[in-house]
Amino acid sequence: MNETSIDPVLRCDSCQALLRLAVLHEVGSCQACGNRRVRNVQVLSEEERAQVEGWGLHDFLALFEARDVQA
C-alpha cells in the first residue's frame, strides 16, 4: 500500500463492525459476521477512534477532526 494514501475504514451493515478496506479486499466479507454489505464511516465513537488509531490510520482520523474556518 502507498504510504501517502488513506486506507478507508468501512462499517459492516449487519454487525456494525469497523473494517479496513484492504482487509475487506483480502477476505471478501466482514471478518466478524461474514456479511458483504458495508458503508463508509461517517461517525466514530471513542472506542472506534482508539481501534483505528491502533491500525495506524492517523491520516484517516484527520478527516474527522474539526477544523477552524476563518472568514
Rosetta blueprint (number, residue, H / E / L):
1 M L
2 N L
3 E L
4 T L
5 S L
6 I L
7 D L
8 P L
9 V E
10 L E
11 R E
12 C E
13 D L
14 S L
15 C L
16 Q L
17 A L
18 L E
19 L E
20 R E
21 L H
22 A H
23 V H
24 L H
25 H H
26 E H
27 V H
28 G L
29 S L
30 C L
31 Q L
32 A L
33 C L
34 G L
35 N L
36 R L
37 R L
38 V E
39 R E
40 N E
41 V L
42 Q L
43 V L
44 L L
45 S L
46 E H
47 E H
48 E H
49 R H
50 A H
51 Q H
52 V H
53 E H
54 G H
55 W L
56 G L
57 L L
58 H H
59 D H
60 F H
61 L H
62 A H
63 L L
64 F L
65 E L
66 A L
67 R L
68 D L
69 V L
70 Q L
71 A L
